[in-house]
Amino acid sequence: MPVQKIKRGYRKTKYILYRETLVDSKEHFWSFLGSFVGIAILAYIQSIHFKGNDAVYLIGSFGASSVLIYGIIQSPFSQPRNLVGGHLVSAFVGVTVQKLAPDILWIAAPLAVSFATIMMQITKTLHPPGGATALIAIMGSEKIKDLGYWYMLSPVFVGVMILLTVAIIFNNMTPNRYYPTHKRYHKIRKRISKSIRLK
C-alpha cells in the first residue's frame, strides 16, 4: 500500500512538473525577442564605451535576470521590485565586502553571496541573479573593482533599468502576457489606455 502511494505521488509530481514546463511557442517568441533586445542594448552600450574584454555593462548576472524577466514572467523573483532591489542590494553588499576584505578571496566571495542573500530576504527583494552581482563585485576585473560604489549606479542600476524597460514593453505586447503581475499596475494601465482612447 505505501509503495502504491509513493508511485502515485511520483506520477502526480512528474505530471505537474511536465505541465509547468509546457510553454506555448508564442511565449518562446516573446521570450527570445525580449531577452535579445535587452541584452543587445547592453552589449551595444558596452561596445561603444569599452574596448576588448573589459565587460563592465554586460555583467553575467544580467543573463540570468533575462531568463527570469523574459522567460518566467509570473515568478515572484521576476517582478520589478525583486529585479531592481535584488541587484542593488547585492551590488552594495558586494562592494562593501570587497572594500573590507580585498585580498582574501576565499572569505570575501562566500561572505558577499551569503550577506547578499540575507539582505535580499530581509528587504523582500530576493532575486537569484543578485548573488552573482555580489560575486562580480569581488571577482570582477580591476575596472569593476575601481568603480567602488559607482558599480551600483553603472553598470548595475543602468543595466537593470534597461532590462526592466524592455521587459515592460515586450511582456505586455500580447493579451496573454502581463508584466509585472501586480494587479494594481494593470488597473492603472487599463485606466490610462481607456483615457487615451476617449481622447
Legacy VTK file of the C-alpha trace (Angstrom):
# vtk DataFile Version 3.0
C-alpha trace
ASCII
DATASET POLYDATA
POINTS 199 float
0.000 0.000 0.000
2.712 2.591 0.875
4.563 1.686 -2.335
1.429 2.449 -4.397
1.055 5.825 -2.656
4.678 6.640 -3.408
4.239 5.638 -7.071
1.043 7.694 -7.344
2.751 10.672 -5.705
5.675 10.317 -8.089
3.339 10.214 -11.130
1.457 13.311 -9.926
4.691 15.209 -9.297
6.068 14.199 -12.678
2.841 15.340 -14.385
2.789 18.688 -12.559
6.430 19.362 -13.398
5.767 18.400 -17.022
2.764 20.729 -17.222
4.779 23.573 -15.696
7.409 23.263 -18.415
4.905 23.363 -21.276
5.195 26.781 -22.869
3.324 27.957 -25.941
5.510 28.603 -28.994
4.293 32.224 -28.959
5.767 32.512 -25.473
9.076 31.278 -26.860
8.992 34.026 -29.461
8.341 36.828 -26.957
10.900 35.441 -24.500
13.502 35.325 -27.255
12.670 38.792 -28.565
12.657 40.446 -25.136
15.914 38.892 -23.978
17.559 39.548 -27.342
16.661 43.259 -27.319
17.520 43.758 -23.625
20.951 42.146 -23.841
21.610 43.689 -27.279
21.130 47.194 -25.858
23.550 46.455 -23.021
26.056 44.898 -25.422
25.793 47.926 -27.712
26.477 50.318 -24.827
29.381 48.073 -23.822
30.856 48.126 -27.344
30.640 51.927 -27.568
32.241 52.715 -24.207
34.695 49.868 -23.674
37.078 48.053 -25.962
38.359 44.495 -25.633
37.196 42.092 -22.957
36.568 44.624 -20.196
32.923 43.688 -19.643
31.560 46.424 -17.430
27.979 46.964 -18.627
27.471 43.368 -19.649
27.832 41.591 -16.306
26.954 37.901 -16.151
24.084 38.252 -13.700
22.102 40.178 -16.339
21.951 36.999 -18.421
20.337 35.141 -15.528
17.954 38.051 -14.904
16.934 37.946 -18.551
15.890 34.314 -18.216
13.638 35.292 -15.314
12.104 38.535 -16.566
11.526 37.402 -20.151
11.032 33.659 -19.734
9.367 33.194 -16.314
7.482 36.466 -16.010
4.952 35.212 -13.435
7.638 34.269 -10.918
7.888 36.399 -7.770
11.655 36.560 -8.403
10.971 38.215 -11.788
8.951 41.170 -10.529
10.387 44.712 -10.761
10.864 45.132 -7.010
12.924 41.937 -6.890
14.805 42.672 -10.105
15.883 46.203 -9.195
16.115 45.812 -5.432
17.878 42.452 -5.567
20.618 43.718 -7.859
21.126 46.998 -5.977
21.211 45.391 -2.534
23.610 42.720 -3.791
25.850 45.260 -5.523
26.070 47.294 -2.302
26.921 44.202 -0.253
29.478 43.002 -2.818
31.308 46.327 -2.964
31.276 46.667 0.837
32.741 43.198 1.348
35.325 43.846 -1.392
36.439 47.003 0.410
36.654 45.255 3.787
38.468 42.117 2.568
40.007 42.970 -0.814
42.788 40.383 -0.829
41.164 37.411 0.878
39.127 35.846 -1.927
38.194 32.664 -0.064
36.499 34.784 2.614
35.225 37.702 0.529
33.437 35.639 -2.140
31.274 33.500 0.182
30.644 36.450 2.512
29.401 38.603 -0.367
26.994 35.965 -1.684
25.758 34.962 1.774
25.204 38.509 3.033
23.573 39.466 -0.274
21.147 36.560 0.096
20.264 37.546 3.656
19.867 41.230 2.768
17.602 40.368 -0.184
15.496 38.214 2.149
15.272 40.985 4.752
14.326 43.621 2.170
11.938 41.221 0.371
13.821 41.686 -2.896
15.045 38.127 -3.441
16.345 37.812 -6.998
18.686 34.806 -7.527
20.976 36.576 -10.044
21.701 39.110 -7.294
24.114 36.594 -5.775
26.143 36.787 -8.988
26.048 40.592 -8.887
27.612 40.499 -5.413
30.187 37.937 -6.556
31.128 40.026 -9.618
31.986 42.936 -7.291
34.511 40.604 -5.650
35.852 38.677 -8.646
35.350 41.182 -11.468
38.080 42.912 -13.435
40.116 45.752 -11.984
37.868 48.198 -13.840
34.863 46.907 -11.918
36.711 46.972 -8.590
37.939 50.522 -9.295
34.328 51.677 -9.650
33.707 51.155 -5.938
30.146 52.134 -5.029
29.682 53.591 -8.520
29.279 49.927 -9.502
25.773 50.186 -8.023
24.847 53.028 -10.378
26.590 51.881 -13.513
26.524 49.132 -14.660
24.036 47.667 -12.158
21.246 50.262 -11.908
21.537 51.436 -15.516
21.611 47.866 -16.815
18.698 46.730 -14.663
16.568 49.701 -15.760
17.258 48.909 -19.421
16.266 45.260 -18.883
13.159 46.302 -16.935
12.022 48.811 -19.560
12.385 46.224 -22.317
10.544 43.658 -20.151
7.602 46.008 -19.562
7.342 46.720 -23.293
7.749 43.187 -24.686
5.947 41.290 -21.920
2.782 43.345 -22.417
2.556 43.205 -26.210
0.083 40.331 -26.255
-3.112 39.838 -24.239
-1.719 36.601 -22.742
1.363 38.128 -21.120
1.208 40.536 -18.197
4.238 42.019 -16.528
4.540 42.921 -13.731
1.919 40.637 -12.191
0.837 43.174 -9.571
-2.928 43.803 -10.003
-2.733 47.491 -9.140
-0.300 48.098 -12.009
-2.710 46.581 -14.522
-5.672 48.578 -13.155
-3.689 51.803 -13.647
-2.606 50.653 -17.100
-6.229 49.956 -18.125
-7.350 53.376 -16.870
-4.602 55.107 -18.845
-5.406 53.185 -22.025
-9.158 53.972 -21.622
-8.449 57.676 -21.142
-6.210 57.682 -24.222
-8.960 56.011 -26.278
-11.567 58.522 -25.083
-9.421 61.427 -26.263
LINES 1 200
199 0 1 2 3 4 5 6 7 8 9 10 11 12 13 14 15 16 17 18 19 20 21 22 23 24 25 26 27 28 29 30 31 32 33 34 35 36 37 38 39 40 41 42 43 44 45 46 47 48 49 50 51 52 53 54 55 56 57 58 59 60 61 62 63 64 65 66 67 68 69 70 71 72 73 74 75 76 77 78 79 80 81 82 83 84 85 86 87 88 89 90 91 92 93 94 95 96 97 98 99 100 101 102 103 104 105 106 107 108 109 110 111 112 113 114 115 116 117 118 119 120 121 122 123 124 125 126 127 128 129 130 131 132 133 134 135 136 137 138 139 140 141 142 143 144 145 146 147 148 149 150 151 152 153 154 155 156 157 158 159 160 161 162 163 164 165 166 167 168 169 170 171 172 173 174 175 176 177 178 179 180 181 182 183 184 185 186 187 188 189 190 191 192 193 194 195 196 197 198
